[in-house]
């Protein structure tokens, strides 16, 4: 295991996945438990009668006794647990549990000899580390709770962990780059990590709709790296493939409008956005269109139109925090930061957050929403030439969060 890569990668996930959107991140929060000392680990090994695989031992003693990792996080070992000696794991190939009741309990008990659970997937699914037997050192997935297989997942704990880290970084970095370019967030991505982004798809191996979406995403990466010519070529390829439905069409329109904005053609970009808004798309696509429309109107100094567009944004996408931020921003641009703060605080109870559907939120999201929106508003103040007003909102964003805040310990 490359501990430096793991530490740097987990630090990057903690930095970039600020809303803890990746599966399981709200459980482990990209943190490690304190490491085990060698003597404590050797005592556990004496009681179970086997020495744990070297890469898992390294994880426990150098990184942490559990914490950030695949699914809901890596399990540590409990020094005070009721350990029994581990027999040999009997399999080297996928195994399915018996389908009849006779002998079922005995077969299941024998099948799980030599396995140490290292992660919970949810719904009763698990990953186990084989610690004894011919497959020792491998990680196996367990779906037997629904009658499915016990099957190999990775050749080693280190391979299993590094696979999770790379896939997670790809997902988070791709989304962060797209958000950065499309919404002009001011975020940046460590360029040393860009090599972890997915390679371009090979021709002919994808459905047209999937290919269009991938080409659109690669357009944002090209814009992030200031390769505007490549971005235009990628969009041309996407248009040549063709959008199969409104979702793909709206994604293409968004990428087209962002490219036009980067080229300084804001009037053309606004036309593209206005034409795309009547299309159905997905609710998230719709919110992005409204965000971009208001931004383009502000760029063209059409404040009255920006105000009307902001109110329409809030009415059509009430759970998107950006709408409420822009409502307050318009007060700042009108020269009344006090009114902006009043609006920001009054609107804080409204909306549930645009990405909250798959994640539990506190019963009262108001403090969370206020801090998120204040942080964004401070950045918007600086972006639109009102840097002297930004500290007011920085102070609100820095108010100490409660335990329900995603980044709190």
Secondary structure, 3 states (H helix, E strand, C coil): CCHHHHHHHHHHHHHHCCCCCCCCHHHHCCCECCCCCHHHHHHHHHHHCCCCCHHHHHHHHHHCCCECCCCCCECCCCCCCCCCCCCCECCCCCEECCCCCCCHHHHHHHHCCCEEEEEEEECCEEEEEECCECCCCCEEEECHHHCCEEEEEECCHHHHHHHHHHHHHHHHHHHHHHHHHHHCCCCCCCHHHHHHCCCCCCCCCCCHHHHHHHHHHHHHHHHHCCCHHHHHHHHHHHHHHCCCCHHHHHHHHHHHHHHHHHCCCHHHHHHHHHHHHCCCCCHHHHHHHHHHHHHHHHHCCCHHHHHHHHHHHHHHCCCCHHHHHHHHHHHHHCCCHHHHHHHHHHHCCCCCCCCCCCCCCCCCCHHHHHHHHHHHHHHHHHHCCCHHHHHHHHHHHCCCCCCCCCCCC
